């Protein structure tokens, strides 16, 4: 599917915390997504590149939320008719990890 060319470059679990780094699709503005998963909850979500304020807001809103929260709310968000978005890329990455 268009836009699903993300790449997980690191997926390491230390002391029960899963640390993930991924490179999203070239269709979106962000260049990297980093986050932790702890007991099924999203922690420390950081985007590199992209719409800085909006992506900081997404990180703040998702902090401590269950993965399902992000899946339910961000799936399929389309930015500028690209068929995906920075937040949709996060959803696709989370699904690939499960």
Secondary structure, 3 states (H helix, E strand, C coil): CCCCCCEEEEEEEECCEEEEEEECCCCCCEEEEEEEEECCEEEEEEEEECCHHHHHHHHHHHCCCEHHHHHHHHCCCCCCCCCCCHHHHHHHHHHHHC
